[in-house]
Amino acid sequence: MELTVYNIKGEETGKKVVLSDLIAKAEPNDHAIYLDVKQYMANQRQGTHKSKERSEVSGSTRKLGRQKGGGGARRGDINSPLLVGGGRVFGPRPRDYSFKLNKKLKRLARISALAYKLQNDGIKVVDDLQLASHKTKGMVEVMKNLQLSEKKSLIVLLESNNFVSLSSRNLPLIKIVNVSNLNTYDIMNAQNLLFVEASARKLDEMYGQEA
């Protein structure tokens, strides 16, 4: 599949980037996407939640009433989960939410996500993103020229670019990522992907061949 390459003024350059049929004609696997996104979100969790159980609550362990003859149910100490201020039954404890996925499944998920974007014309390629300064208005103008100013966009670079990062950090609809760090969550979370030409060719090298 051929993608037209634009410049930062939104004009066609006459160049094309070819993506392998392994990406362009892939049949998306929804379950693979689900698992990869689930793993990404699980890895973001700190897992530091904690509540005090009965043995950890600060309070007397004195038995509140006698065992029999009180006219009511048996009562233990004031730390009972049944009383206000008592411990919590089976409360949350610190834990690690991360889990493992096979490399082939993660690769399938990313190819599936890219295939969805291609099917919906959600990928654009720009020849370069060399900005004159780090000012936000420069990036705003570029996104307007490419008709992406009102869309949630993921800009994919070959390597870090200080001017691009600084000029877009105040724009809530834009996220910057290197092609080597591209993940399924970011692809699916964006309405459009904007690749620099070099990063698009690198993408084809990474996912355009059989694993």
LINJOLIN-V878521 format. One line per field, one symbol per residue. phi: phi as a letter, one per 20 degrees, with the letter a starting at -180 (. if undefined). psi: psi as a letter, one per 40 degrees, with the letter a starting at -180 (. if undefined). A space follows every 50 residues. Layout:
phi: ???
psi: ???
//
This chain:
phi: .ddfeddfenefenecdedfffefdfegdffffgfffffgfffeffmefa ceegfdferfefffbffcnenbffceefegffdfnefeelffcgbeefbe cffffffffffffffffffdldcccdfaceefbefffffgfffffemcfd dfcdeddfbgcffffffdfedfedcdbeffdfcffffffefcddefgfff ffgfffdecff
psi: hhhhhiieeeiheeiihhhiddddeihhhdddddddddddddeehdfeih ihadeeihiiehhdiidieeeaiihbieeheeiheiiihfiiihiheiii iidddddddddddddddddefehihidifhidaeiddddddddddefede ihihhhidihhdddddeedeheehihiideehidddddeidihhhidddd ddddddeeih.
//
